[in-house]
Amino acid sequence: MTKIVYKTRGTCSQFIELEGENGRIAKVTFYGGCDGNLQGISKLVAGMRYEDVIEKLNGISCNGKPTSCPDQLCRAVEQLMQEER
């Protein structure tokens, strides 16, 4: 199991704690941000392949910002993939 804490940039959430194993998301916890929405995203991506999460959530913006919590999750997943290699 690989675990990282990712410092988000440009979002209301401050950090994403991410756990993964064998190319799949095990657990996601957002700190800060829209609690209900982020809990939902965390449950939806649990068990998904890293590449599928990135494919679905990459590039989503929020309120005119160039990023969002889902987009930052993609950055965290990319970091997790690097750590797992």
DSSP file (Angstrom, degrees, kcal/mol; ACC not computed):
  #  RESIDUE AA STRUCTURE BP1 BP2  ACC     N-H-->O    O-->H-N    N-H-->O    O-->H-N    TCO  KAPPA ALPHA  PHI   PSI    X-CA   Y-CA   Z-CA
    1    1 A M              0   0    0      0, 0.0     2,-0.4     0, 0.0    20,-0.2   0.000 360.0 360.0 360.0 130.7    0.0    0.0    0.0
    2    2 A T  E     -A   20   0A   0     18,-3.0    18,-2.5     2,-0.0     2,-0.4  -0.911 360.0-171.2-108.9 136.4    1.3    3.4   -1.0
    3    3 A K  E     +A   19   0A   0     -2,-0.4     2,-0.3    16,-0.2    16,-0.2  -0.991   7.0 172.8-131.3 134.8    0.1    6.5    0.9
    4    4 A I  E     -A   18   0A   0     14,-2.5    14,-2.5    -2,-0.4     2,-0.5  -0.933  25.9-143.2-133.1 159.9    0.7   10.2    0.1
    5    5 A V  E     -A   17   0A   0     -2,-0.3     2,-0.5    12,-0.2    12,-0.2  -0.990  24.0-160.0-120.3 118.8   -0.5   13.5    1.4
    6    6 A Y  E     -A   16   0A   0     10,-3.2    10,-2.2    -2,-0.5     2,-0.7  -0.868  12.4-139.1-105.6 127.6   -0.8   16.0   -1.5
    7    7 A K  E     -A   15   0A   0     -2,-0.5     8,-0.2     8,-0.2     7,-0.1  -0.764  27.5-138.7 -84.1 114.3   -0.9   19.8   -0.9
    8    8 A T        -     0   0    0      6,-1.6     2,-0.4    -2,-0.7    61,-0.1  -0.265  10.1-147.7 -73.5 161.6   -3.6   21.2   -3.2
    9    9 A R  S    S+     0   0    0     59,-0.1     3,-0.1     1,-0.1    59,-0.1  -0.996  71.6   2.4-132.6 126.6   -3.2   24.4   -5.2
   10   10 A G  S    S+     0   0    0     -2,-0.4     2,-0.3     1,-0.3    57,-0.3   0.675 103.9 100.0  79.4  18.4   -5.9   26.8   -6.1
   11   11 A T  S    S-     0   0    0      2,-0.3    -1,-0.3     1,-0.1    22,-0.1  -0.851  79.9-115.6-131.2 167.3   -8.8   25.0   -4.4
   12   12 A C  S    S+     0   0    0     -2,-0.3    21,-0.5    -3,-0.1     2,-0.1   0.850  96.1  82.3 -70.1 -35.0  -10.8   25.3   -1.1
   13   13 A S  E     - B   0  32A   0     19,-0.3    -2,-0.3     1,-0.1    19,-0.3  -0.447  65.9-160.3 -69.3 147.7   -9.5   21.9    0.0
   14   14 A Q  E     +     0   0A   0     17,-3.6    -6,-1.6     1,-0.3     2,-0.3   0.816  65.3   7.9 -98.2 -38.7   -6.0   22.2    1.6
   15   15 A F  E     -AB   7  31A   0     16,-1.2    16,-2.5    -8,-0.2     2,-0.4  -0.963  54.2-148.8-143.6 155.8   -4.7   18.6    1.3
   16   16 A I  E     -AB   6  30A   0    -10,-2.2   -10,-3.2    -2,-0.3     2,-0.6  -0.992  10.5-156.4-126.4 123.1   -5.7   15.2   -0.2
   17   17 A E  E     -AB   5  29A   0     12,-3.2    12,-2.5    -2,-0.4     2,-0.4  -0.888  22.1-175.2 -96.5 125.5   -4.6   12.0    1.6
   18   18 A L  E     -AB   4  28A   0    -14,-2.5   -14,-2.5    -2,-0.6     2,-0.4  -0.978  15.2-173.0-132.4 131.7   -4.5    9.2   -0.9
   19   19 A E  E     +AB   3  27A   0      8,-2.7     7,-3.2    -2,-0.4     8,-1.7  -0.976  15.1 164.3-123.3 138.1   -3.9    5.5   -0.6
   20   20 A G  E     -AB   2  25A   0    -18,-2.5   -18,-3.0    -2,-0.4     2,-0.3  -0.978  15.6-170.8-149.4 162.3   -3.5    3.1   -3.5
   21   21 A E  E >   - B   0  24A   0      3,-2.4     3,-1.4    -2,-0.3    -2,-0.0  -0.961  69.9  -1.5-156.6 135.9   -2.2   -0.3   -4.3
   22   22 A N  T 3  S-     0   0    0     -2,-0.3     3,-0.1     1,-0.3    -1,-0.0   0.852 129.8 -50.9  52.7  40.7   -1.6   -2.2   -7.5
   23   23 A G  T 3  S+     0   0    0      1,-0.2    27,-2.1    26,-0.1     2,-0.4   0.621 116.8 105.7  79.3  12.1   -2.8    0.7   -9.7
   24   24 A R  E <  S-BC  21  49A   0     -3,-1.4    -3,-2.4    25,-0.3     2,-0.3  -0.956  73.5-111.8-129.2 146.3   -6.1    1.2   -7.9
   25   25 A I  E     +B   20   0A   0     23,-2.7    22,-2.9    20,-0.4    -5,-0.3  -0.585  30.6 176.5 -72.6 128.7   -7.4    3.8   -5.4
   26   26 A A  E     -     0   0A   0     -7,-3.2     2,-0.3     1,-0.4    -6,-0.2   0.815  65.3  -6.4 -97.5 -45.0   -7.9    2.4   -2.0
   27   27 A K  E     -B   19   0A   0     -8,-1.7    -8,-2.7    19,-0.1     2,-0.4  -0.988  53.6-166.3-156.6 141.5   -8.9    5.5    0.0
   28   28 A V  E     -B   18   0A   0     -2,-0.3     2,-0.4   -10,-0.2   -10,-0.2  -0.999   6.8-179.3-130.2 132.9   -9.2    9.3   -0.6
   29   29 A T  E     -B   17   0A   0    -12,-2.5   -12,-3.2    -2,-0.4     2,-0.3  -0.980  10.5-158.5-132.6 122.4   -9.6   11.9    2.1
   30   30 A F  E     -B   16   0A   0     -2,-0.4     2,-0.5   -14,-0.2   -14,-0.2  -0.770   6.3-150.4 -94.6 143.1  -10.0   15.6    1.4
   31   31 A Y  E     -B   15   0A   0    -16,-2.5   -17,-3.6    -2,-0.3   -16,-1.2  -0.966  68.1  -4.9-115.2 116.2   -9.2   18.2    4.1
   32   32 A G  E    S+B   13   0A   0     -2,-0.5   -19,-0.3   -19,-0.3     2,-0.1  -0.273  92.1  82.9  89.5 176.0  -11.2   21.4    3.6
   33   33 A G  S    S-     0   0    0    -21,-0.5     2,-1.1    -2,-0.1    -1,-0.2  -0.377  96.4 -19.0  88.1-167.8  -13.5   22.1    0.7
   34   34 A C     >  -     0   0    0      1,-0.2     4,-2.7    -2,-0.1     5,-0.3  -0.653  63.9-159.2 -81.3  98.0  -17.1   21.2    0.2
   35   35 A D  H  > S+     0   0    0     -2,-1.1     4,-2.4     1,-0.2     5,-0.2   0.857  82.8  45.4 -52.8 -51.6  -17.5   18.2    2.5
   36   36 A G  H  > S+     0   0    0      1,-0.2     4,-2.0     2,-0.2    -1,-0.2   0.931 115.9  45.9 -62.3 -46.6  -20.5   16.4    1.0
   37   37 A N  H  > S+     0   0    0      1,-0.2     4,-2.4     2,-0.2    -1,-0.2   0.906 114.3  48.3 -62.3 -41.6  -19.3   16.7   -2.5
   38   38 A L  H  X S+     0   0    0     -4,-2.7     4,-2.2     2,-0.2    -1,-0.2   0.836 108.7  52.9 -73.0 -31.5  -15.8   15.6   -1.7
   39   39 A Q  H  X S+     0   0    0     -4,-2.4     4,-2.1    -5,-0.3    -1,-0.2   0.909 110.5  49.7 -64.1 -40.6  -17.0   12.6    0.4
   40   40 A G  H  X S+     0   0    0     -4,-2.0     4,-2.4    -5,-0.2    -2,-0.2   0.930 110.9  47.7 -63.3 -46.3  -19.0   11.6   -2.7
   41   41 A I  H  X S+     0   0    0     -4,-2.4     4,-2.2     1,-0.2     5,-0.2   0.916 110.1  54.0 -59.9 -43.1  -16.1   11.9   -5.0
   42   42 A S  H  X S+     0   0    0     -4,-2.2     4,-0.9     1,-0.2    -1,-0.2   0.903 111.6  43.8 -59.7 -42.6  -13.9    9.9   -2.6
   43   43 A K  H  < S+     0   0    0     -4,-2.1    -1,-0.2     1,-0.2     3,-0.2   0.875 111.7  54.1 -71.0 -37.1  -16.4    7.0   -2.5
   44   44 A L  H  < S+     0   0    0     -4,-2.4    -2,-0.2     1,-0.2    -1,-0.2   0.874 111.5  43.4 -66.2 -36.8  -17.0    7.1   -6.2
   45   45 A V  H >< S+     0   0    0     -4,-2.2     3,-2.4    -5,-0.2   -20,-0.4   0.642  83.6 116.0 -86.6 -12.9  -13.3    6.7   -7.1
   46   46 A A  T 3< S+     0   0    0     -4,-0.9   -20,-0.2     1,-0.3     3,-0.1  -0.362  86.8  13.9 -57.8 127.3  -12.5    4.0   -4.4
   47   47 A G  T 3  S+     0   0    0    -22,-2.9    -1,-0.3     1,-0.3   -21,-0.1   0.259  98.7 129.3  90.2 -11.0  -11.5    0.9   -6.3
   48   48 A M    <   -     0   0    0     -3,-2.4   -23,-2.7     1,-0.1    -1,-0.3  -0.411  65.7-104.8 -76.6 152.1  -11.0    2.7   -9.6
   49   49 A R  B  >  -C   24   0A   0    -25,-0.2     4,-1.9     1,-0.1     3,-0.4  -0.484  29.3-119.9 -69.2 145.2   -7.8    2.3  -11.7
   50   50 A Y  H  > S+     0   0    0    -27,-2.1     4,-2.2     1,-0.2     5,-0.2   0.909 112.9  52.3 -52.9 -47.6   -5.5    5.4  -11.5
   51   51 A E  H  > S+     0   0    0    -28,-0.3     4,-2.4     1,-0.2    -1,-0.2   0.848 107.1  52.8 -62.5 -34.8   -5.8    6.0  -15.2
   52   52 A D  H  > S+     0   0    0     -3,-0.4     4,-2.0     2,-0.2    -1,-0.2   0.885 107.6  50.9 -69.4 -38.4   -9.6    5.9  -15.1
   53   53 A V  H  X S+     0   0    0     -4,-1.9     4,-2.3     2,-0.2     5,-0.3   0.942 113.0  46.0 -62.0 -47.2   -9.7    8.5  -12.4
   54   54 A I  H  X S+     0   0    0     -4,-2.2     4,-2.0     1,-0.2    -2,-0.2   0.914 111.2  52.6 -62.7 -43.8   -7.4   10.8  -14.4
   55   55 A E  H  < S+     0   0    0     -4,-2.4    -1,-0.2     1,-0.2    -2,-0.2   0.888 116.6  38.5 -60.0 -40.7   -9.4   10.3  -17.6
   56   56 A K  H  < S+     0   0    0     -4,-2.0    -1,-0.2    -5,-0.1    -2,-0.2   0.823 127.0  29.5 -81.6 -33.1  -12.7   11.2  -16.0
   57   57 A L  H >< S+     0   0    0     -4,-2.3     3,-1.5    -5,-0.2    -3,-0.2   0.584  83.4 117.9-110.1 -12.2  -11.7   14.1  -13.7
   58   58 A N  T 3< S+     0   0    0     -4,-2.0    13,-0.1    -5,-0.3    14,-0.1  -0.335  81.5  13.4 -62.2 132.1   -8.7   15.8  -15.4
   59   59 A G  T 3  S+     0   0    0      1,-0.3    -1,-0.2     9,-0.1     2,-0.2   0.446  80.2 148.6  88.1   0.7   -9.3   19.4  -16.4
   60   60 A I    <   -     0   0    0     -3,-1.5    11,-0.3     8,-0.1    -1,-0.3  -0.499  31.6-155.4 -68.5 135.0  -12.5   20.1  -14.4
   61   61 A S        -     0   0    0     -2,-0.2     2,-0.4     9,-0.1     7,-0.2  -0.668   4.8-144.4-108.7 167.5  -12.6   23.7  -13.3
   62   62 A C  B >  S-D   65   0B   0      5,-1.1     3,-2.4     3,-0.6     5,-0.2  -0.978  71.0 -23.3-137.2 120.7  -14.5   25.3  -10.4
   63   63 A N  T 3  S-     0   0    0     -2,-0.4    -1,-0.1     1,-0.3     5,-0.0   0.851 126.1 -48.5  50.0  42.8  -16.1   28.8  -10.4
   64   64 A G  T 3  S+     0   0    0      1,-0.3    -1,-0.3     2,-0.0    -3,-0.0   0.414 106.9 130.7  80.8  -2.6  -13.9   30.1  -13.2
   65   65 A K  B <   -D   62   0B   0     -3,-2.4    -3,-0.6     2,-0.2    -1,-0.3  -0.491  68.1-121.4 -78.1 154.9  -10.7   28.8  -11.6
   66   66 A P  S    S+     0   0    0      0, 0.0     2,-0.3     0, 0.0    -1,-0.1   0.501  92.3  30.8 -76.2  -0.8   -8.3   26.8  -13.8
   67   67 A T        -     0   0    0    -57,-0.3    -5,-1.1    -5,-0.2     2,-0.3  -0.830  62.6-166.3-143.4 179.7   -8.5   23.8  -11.4
   68   68 A S     >  -     0   0    0     -2,-0.3     4,-2.6    -7,-0.2     5,-0.2  -0.928  45.2 -89.0-157.9 174.2  -10.9   22.1   -9.0
   69   69 A C  H  > S+     0   0    0     -2,-0.3     4,-2.1     2,-0.2     5,-0.1   0.921 127.6  49.1 -62.3 -43.0  -10.8   19.5   -6.2
   70   70 A P  H  > S+     0   0    0      0, 0.0     4,-1.4     0, 0.0    -1,-0.2   0.913 112.2  49.0 -61.7 -39.5  -11.4   16.7   -8.7
   71   71 A D  H  > S+     0   0    0    -11,-0.3     4,-1.4     1,-0.2    -2,-0.2   0.900 110.5  50.3 -64.9 -40.7   -8.6   18.1  -11.0
   72   72 A Q  H  X S+     0   0    0     -4,-2.6     4,-2.2     1,-0.2    -1,-0.2   0.839 103.4  60.1 -66.7 -32.3   -6.3   18.3   -8.0
   73   73 A L  H  X S+     0   0    0     -4,-2.1     4,-2.7     1,-0.2    -1,-0.2   0.891 101.4  54.6 -59.6 -38.5   -7.1   14.7   -7.2
   74   74 A C  H  X S+     0   0    0     -4,-1.4     4,-2.5     2,-0.2    -1,-0.2   0.911 106.5  50.1 -61.2 -42.0   -5.7   13.9  -10.6
   75   75 A R  H  X S+     0   0    0     -4,-1.4     4,-2.0     2,-0.2    -1,-0.2   0.901 111.2  49.6 -62.5 -39.6   -2.5   15.6   -9.7
   76   76 A A  H  X S+     0   0    0     -4,-2.2     4,-2.6     2,-0.2    -2,-0.2   0.910 109.7  50.8 -65.2 -41.5   -2.4   13.6   -6.5
   77   77 A V  H  X S+     0   0    0     -4,-2.7     4,-2.6     2,-0.2    -2,-0.2   0.906 108.0  53.0 -63.2 -41.4   -3.0   10.4   -8.4
   78   78 A E  H  X S+     0   0    0     -4,-2.5     4,-1.8     1,-0.2    -1,-0.2   0.908 110.4  47.5 -60.1 -41.3   -0.2   11.2  -10.7
   79   79 A Q  H  X S+     0   0    0     -4,-2.0     4,-2.3     2,-0.2    -2,-0.2   0.917 110.5  51.9 -65.2 -42.3    2.1   11.7   -7.7
   80   80 A L  H  X S+     0   0    0     -4,-2.6     4,-2.3     1,-0.2    -2,-0.2   0.902 107.0  53.4 -60.2 -41.1    0.9    8.4   -6.2
   81   81 A M  H  X S+     0   0    0     -4,-2.6     4,-1.1     1,-0.2    -1,-0.2   0.905 109.0  49.2 -60.8 -41.2    1.7    6.6   -9.5
   82   82 A Q  H  < S+     0   0    0     -4,-1.8     3,-0.4     1,-0.2    -1,-0.2   0.907 111.4  49.1 -63.9 -42.4    5.2    8.0   -9.4
   83   83 A E  H  < S+     0   0    0     -4,-2.3    -1,-0.2     1,-0.2    -2,-0.2   0.866 108.3  54.2 -65.9 -35.4    5.7    6.9   -5.8
   84   84 A E  H  <        0   0    0     -4,-2.3    -1,-0.2     1,-0.3    -2,-0.2   0.737 360.0 360.0 -72.7 -22.2    4.4    3.4   -6.6
   85   85 A R     <        0   0    0     -4,-1.1    -1,-0.3    -3,-0.4    -2,-0.2   0.490 360.0 360.0 -72.8 360.0    6.9    2.9   -9.4
